[in-house]
Amino acid sequence: MAKPKAKSKSHLPTRAPKRTGKRGVRPLDAAEDFETPVKKEPEAETKKPRQARLPQMEDPQIEDLESSAEDYADIRDQRMELTKEETRLKGELLGLMKKHGRTSYVHDGYDIKVIVESEKLKVRIKKED
């Protein structure tokens, strides 16, 4: 019977790793990754003029459908931008509630409640007529 090979005492591999051509993990570029983007104030948005339909084009009868679809898409895009702003302000309000150690706040028509399990807010403001 042949003797089993004695295991080397070193924990290092005996062969060099394969050269794959891939670069390893590099440090982050501080100027690029850690700058906070400056938010511009929304300017008065003006609608872009739409190109009129050319007479040689087919299906001139659905021009009103396309116009309506573009109007809808414009309003939808505005709503999506407002959702981002709403999320930011909601997080800010939740942080203020935590800072003041409150789970609810009721005063003069303002009713703010924190739903602890899901980290969400319910805000109601009653306006007097």
Long-range contacts (C-beta under 8 A, 24 or more apart in sequence): 47-74, 90-121, 93-121, 93-123, 94-119, 94-120, 94-121, 97-121
